[in-house]
Amino acid sequence: MHIPPYDNQNKPIVDVDDPCVPLTYFNIVKLKAGQAFEYRVPGYETCIVPATGAVNVMVRGEDYKNVGGRGTDVWDGEPEGVYVPSNTTVHMVCTSDAAEIFVAGAQYDEVLEPFVVRSGDLDLVQYGSDDTKTHRKIKHILGQKHHGRVGRLLVSELFTVGQGGWSGFPSHKHDTDRLPEETRHDETYNFRFRPKHGSGVQMLQREDGKPGDAYHIVDGSTICLDKGYHPCAVLPGYEMYYFTILGGLSQRSLVQYFQPTHANQIETIPGIKDMIAKFK
């Protein structure tokens, strides 16, 4: 499902118990200097990640200062985040001139401990190549490093390297719990492009060997993925970023099932096996 960009007025874009992706939650909060925002999401653990700007985050007696700090866009510096336990009230205050804050969530009932993720805590992966049109960089905010401290939520930022090319290829899915071959993880993306008038396409092929759907994605597009194989691409001459939220049904570790038609290309893309391992 494609949700075109709109002014959500700090209200969830993907709310709790969403009919398409009930395991994920997504909000974009926009604040100006000194403005505050408070939320609590029963049944969902969340992660606050400023896309731009910085915020102070207060949660369960902890006060995390100046989280974030990127300038004009998501390419301007490294991400930071705060993990917020399920059913917990969190208060944030904008400490920069303005801030745009992503709030990612996954369905999970147990109440864990909050923590901050600074830029030095990121788990970085780069794979692919210009020759295979798959060159990309991943910045895991809640990734493998935090496996024992988070319930079901995975949060990452993905960047195309260079201009143009494919991401999420070879085509894969994760819509059915059938270990050890695959796990059920709902997924939500928010896309950005540089320059902003760039765009791309999100494919969704629900069955191998049958035609699927394609969505024209622009700066600010949100994509919700419940079922099917889902590669995406950016137009030549533009860079693409997408904020990625994964919520697992029965476990946090993601097991991707690669589309049989294209699975052999795992052997042709440099570094892709290391990328796969980092989502577990």
N, C-alpha and C positions, 0 to 999 in steps of 0.2 A: 504493500500500500504506500502511495506517495502522498505526503502532506506538503503542499506548497508553502513557501514562507509567508508568514502573516504576523501581525502584532498580537501576540498572545497575552499581553498585559500581565505578565508574570504568573500566568495560570498554566497548569500542566498541558503540554502538547500531547503527551501520551500519559494518561492518568492511570490510577490503580484499576486493575481488572479490565484493562483494555480488551475489547473483543478480538482484536487481531494478535496482539502480543501481551498477554496478561502477565507474563513473567518479568516485563521491564516497565520502567517509569522514566519519563523525561520532561524536564522543564527548562526554560530559558528565562533567567531573571536579569532585568536591566535596571541598574541603579546609577544615581549620580552621587557626587561627593557628599558624604554624611548620611545618605539615605540608608534605611535598614529594611531587612526582610526576614521574616520568621516562618518556619514551616515545620510540620510533623507529618510523617507518612506511615500510618499504622500498617504493619505487615510487609514493609519494604525497607531494606537497608539502602542508603544512598551515598553518593559521593559528590561533593561540591568541587567543580573545576572551573576557575575563571578562564573564559576564552580570551578576554582582554581585561585590563585593569586589575585591581587588587581589593581584597576584602579581609576584615577581621572576622573570624568565625568562633563563636562561643557555643560549646556543646558539653553538657554534663560536667560543668566546673572547669573545663579546659578553655583557654583563650589563645587561639592560634592567630598570630599577628601577620598582617600583610601577605596573605596567601595569594599567589598569582604574580602579577606585575608585568604581563606582556603589554606591548604598546598598541600599535594600530591594528594588528590582526594576529591570527594564530601562528603565523610564520615568525613573529617578532619576539623570540625568546622561547623558553621552555615552560611546559605546564607544571602546575602544582595542584594539590587537591587535599580535601579533608574527608575522611571516612566517617559517616554518621550512622550509628546503629539504628536498627528498626525501632519504630514506635518511640522515637526520641525527638524532643523539641530542639531545634537549632536556630541560632540567631546570627545573622551576618550584617556587617556594616561596611559600606563602600569607603575605602581609604584613598582612592585615586580620584581624578576628575570625573571619571565615569567607569563603569564596569559592566561587562556582559558575562553572566555566570551560567554555566551548564550545571544542571542537577541530574545525575544519572542514578537509576535505582533498579533493584532486583527484588523480587518477592522472596521474603525470608522472615521468619517469625522470631528466631532467637535473638536476644539483645546482647551484642558483643561490646567491645571497648572502642571508643573513637581514637583516631590518630591522624596525624598530618603527613602528607607526602610532599617533600620538597624536591626541587629539581634534581638534586644529587641522588635521590632515591629511585629515579626512573629506571626501568628495564628497557634498554634500547636494542632494536633489531633492524638490520638493513639487509635486504635480499633482492634477488632478481637481477636483471641486466637491461641495458639499453637495447641490446640485440634482440632479446625476447620480448621487449615492450612491457616488461613487468617490474621495472625498478621501483622499489618503494621502501619507505622507512616507517617503523612503528615505534611509538613511545607508549609503553605500558605504564599507566598510572596505578591502577590496581591490577597487578599481574601476578606472575609466578612468585615474586618476592614476598607477597602478602598472603600467600595461600593459607596460612594458619590463622589469620586474623580477620578474614572475611567469609561470609556464608556462601552466597551463590553469585556474587557480582564480579564481572570483569569489565574494566574501563580502560580504553586505549585511544590514542590519536594516531591516525594513519595518514601518511603523506606520499603522494607520488613524487618520485625523484626525477627531475627534468620536466619536460613539458610534453604532455600527451602520454597515452599508454593505458594499460589494463591493471586492475587491482582485483583481488579475490579470485585469481585464476591460478591453477586449474579450478574450474567450477566445482563447488562443494555445497553440502547442506548439513544441517544439524537440527533436524526436526522430529527425530524419533529416538526414544530411549531404548537402545538395543546393544548394550555393551557386550563385547569390547569394540564393536564396529562404529558406534555412533552414540551421541548424547542429544537430548532435547535441550536446546538453548534458543530462546527467543532473542531477536537482535533488533536494535534500533540505531540508526545512523543520523547524523546531521552533517550536511556537506557545506564546504566553503571553497571558493575558487579565487585564484590570483592570476590575472586581474579579475575583479568581481563580476565582469560581464561574461566570463567563461562559463562553460556548462559541460554536461556529460550525460551518460546514460546508465541507468541501473537495470540490469536484466534479471528476470525471475522466471526460471524454467522449472515448472512443478514436477514434470516427469521426464526422465531421460528418453530421448527419441521423439518427443512431441514438442510442437511450438509453444513458446511461453509468452510472457509479457515484457514490455520495456517501458521505462519511465524516463522522461526528460527531466534531469535534475539540474537545478540552478543554485546560486549562492543562497544558503539558508534552507534548502530542501531537507525535509525529514523523511526517511524511509523506514518502514516497519516490515520486518521479515519474519513470517511465521512458518513457512514451508517452501522448500524448493532450492534449486541451485541458483546462486546469485552473484555472478561477477559484475563489475562495473568498470566504466572507462571514462576518460576525460579527453576532450578535444585536443588536437595538436595545437601547440602554442600556449597552453594554459597549465597551471599547476592545480592539483586537487587535494583537498584535505577532508577527512571525515572523522567525526567524533563517534566512537563506537561503544555501545552498551550491550553486554551479553548477560542474560539471566538464565541460569541453569535450573532445570526442573528437579533433578535428584542429586546433582553434584555440581561443584564449581568448575572442575577441569573440563575443558571443551574437547570433544572428540569429533573431528570433522570426517564426513564421508565424501570422498571425491567421486565426481560423476564418472562412471565407468568409461564413457566415450572419450574423456580427456585425461583420465588418471595417469596415463603413461607420461604425461608432460611434467609430472613431479620430478622426473629424472633429468629434465632439460633446463630447469630454472635454478640458477645458482642460489644456494642458501635457503631454499624454501623449507627443507626439512628442519632447520634450526628455528624458522618462524613457527612451524606447526608445533614444535616442542614447547615453545614459550607460552602457548595458550593453555598448557596443561598444568 
